[in-house]
Amino acid sequence: MTLKECKKEEKADREFQKKFKFEGSINVLTRMMVDPAATEKRGGGKNLPLRRGEILDVIQFTNQEQILCRNSQRRCKSEGAETLPA
């Protein structure tokens, strides 16, 4: 990884911590795949745009209906658990 990419990731992590009031280091708990049968969503607000079969990093299980995730572009937002297989 180049220095530029490293700094870009650090900046994205700082923005994530500020936006979601997340304290401590960001640790990926697990990875999940978006249900291939789910409809694709554009996202917006606090939801990620979803693509079928996309792999998401799970950062925090907030409650039974929402999960804090990060996609491959390092965008972090909460996502409804109904679109992710258990």
C-alpha positions in Angstrom: 0.0 0.0 0.0 1.3 3.4 -0.9 1.6 6.3 1.5 -1.2 8.1 -0.3 -3.5 5.2 0.0 -2.6 4.8 3.7 -3.4 8.5 4.4 -6.7 8.2 2.5 -7.8 5.2 4.6 -6.8 7.0 7.8 -8.9 10.0 6.8 -11.9 7.8 6.0 -11.6 6.1 9.4 -11.5 9.5 11.2 -14.6 10.7 9.2 -16.3 7.4 10.1 -15.6 7.9 13.8 -16.8 11.4 13.8 -20.0 10.7 11.8 -21.1 7.7 13.9 -19.6 8.9 17.2 -17.6 5.7 17.3 -14.8 5.6 19.9 -11.8 3.4 19.8 -10.2 1.5 16.9 -12.3 0.2 14.0 -12.2 -3.6 14.1 -13.9 -5.8 11.5 -16.0 -8.4 13.4 -16.9 -10.4 10.4 -17.6 -10.2 6.6 -21.0 -10.8 5.1 -22.3 -11.0 1.6 -25.4 -9.1 0.5 -28.1 -11.6 -0.4 -27.8 -12.3 -4.2 -31.6 -12.4 -4.4 -32.1 -9.0 -2.8 -33.0 -6.0 -4.8 -30.3 -3.4 -5.4 -30.7 -0.2 -3.3 -29.3 3.2 -4.2 -28.6 4.1 -0.5 -28.8 7.6 0.9 -29.0 9.1 4.4 -27.4 6.5 6.6 -27.8 3.5 4.3 -25.2 2.1 2.0 -25.9 1.5 -1.7 -26.2 -2.3 -2.1 -25.3 -4.5 -4.9 -26.2 -8.2 -5.1 -23.4 -10.4 -3.8 -21.3 -7.5 -2.6 -19.0 -8.3 0.4 -19.4 -6.0 3.4 -17.1 -5.7 6.5 -19.3 -5.7 9.7 -17.9 -3.3 12.2 -20.7 -3.3 14.8 -24.0 -5.0 15.4 -26.1 -2.0 16.6 -29.4 -3.8 17.2 -31.6 -6.6 15.7 -32.4 -4.5 12.6 -29.3 -2.5 11.9 -25.6 -3.4 11.3 -22.8 -0.9 10.9 -20.9 -2.0 7.7 -18.1 -0.8 5.4 -18.1 -1.6 1.7 -15.1 -2.1 -0.6 -14.8 1.6 -1.2 -14.5 2.0 2.6 -17.8 3.8 2.8 -19.3 3.2 6.2 -23.0 3.3 7.0 -25.6 1.3 8.8 -27.5 -1.3 6.9 -30.7 -3.2 7.5 -30.0 -6.8 8.6 -32.9 -8.2 6.4 -30.7 -7.9 3.3 -27.8 -9.8 4.8 -28.0 -13.5 5.4 -27.7 -14.6 9.1 
